[in-house]
Amino acid sequence: MTPWQISLLIALGLGVVELVTGSLVFLGFAIGMVATSLAQALTGRFDVNRDLLIFAFSAIAAFVVMRRVFRRRDDTRGADRGDINRY
């Protein structure tokens, strides 16, 4: 097996774990691993430093995008609702 195939299998495994947990945490990791697998397939070689950077940046970008896309409307983080004791 080539490195990109192994990375793709890891990404699929992370996707399955995401389906089981439903927390949207492992989905970002799976997206990062797919990006790493794509880079390995395009270049045809395995480079630890490059692959770690691609994985880290793409996973962080996926987390940021998913946070914005899947945000609930009633998310009160950062909103000032006033005093709780005011009736």
C-alpha positions in Angstrom: 0.0 0.0 0.0 1.2 3.5 -0.8 1.2 6.3 1.9 -1.8 8.1 0.3 -3.9 5.0 0.5 -3.0 4.5 4.2 -3.9 8.1 4.9 -7.2 7.7 3.1 -8.0 4.6 5.1 -7.3 6.6 8.3 -9.5 9.4 7.1 -12.3 6.9 6.5 -11.8 5.5 9.9 -12.1 8.9 11.4 -15.2 9.5 9.4 -16.7 6.3 10.9 -15.8 7.4 14.4 -17.5 10.7 13.7 -20.7 8.9 12.7 -20.6 7.0 15.9 -20.0 10.0 18.2 -21.8 12.8 16.3 -19.7 15.5 17.9 -18.2 17.1 14.8 -14.7 16.8 16.3 -13.5 13.9 14.3 -14.9 15.3 11.1 -12.3 18.1 11.1 -9.6 15.5 11.6 -11.0 13.4 8.8 -11.0 16.4 6.5 -7.4 17.2 7.4 -6.4 13.6 6.7 -8.1 13.7 3.3 -6.1 16.8 2.4 -2.9 15.1 3.5 -3.8 12.0 1.4 -4.5 14.3 -1.6 -1.1 15.9 -1.2 0.6 12.6 -0.9 -1.2 11.3 -4.0 -0.3 14.4 -6.1 3.4 14.4 -5.1 3.8 10.6 -5.0 5.9 10.7 -1.8 5.7 10.8 1.9 7.2 13.7 3.8 6.5 13.9 7.5 7.0 17.6 8.0 4.9 18.6 5.0 2.2 16.1 5.8 1.9 17.3 9.4 1.7 20.9 8.4 -1.0 20.1 5.8 -2.9 18.0 8.3 -2.7 20.7 11.0 -3.7 23.7 8.9 -6.5 21.9 7.0 -8.0 20.5 10.2 -7.9 23.9 11.9 -9.5 25.4 8.8 -12.2 22.7 8.8 -12.9 23.4 12.5 -13.3 27.1 11.9 -15.5 26.7 8.9 -17.7 24.1 10.6 -18.0 26.3 13.7 -19.4 29.1 11.4 -21.6 26.9 9.3 -23.1 24.7 12.0 -23.5 27.4 14.6 -26.9 27.3 16.3 -29.1 30.3 16.2 -29.6 30.3 19.9 -25.8 30.2 20.6 -25.4 32.8 23.4 -21.6 32.8 23.5 -20.5 36.5 23.4 -24.1 37.9 23.6 -25.0 40.0 26.6 -28.4 39.0 27.9 -28.3 41.4 30.8 -28.7 40.5 34.5 -30.2 37.1 35.3 -31.9 38.5 38.4 -33.8 41.2 36.5 -37.5 40.3 36.1 
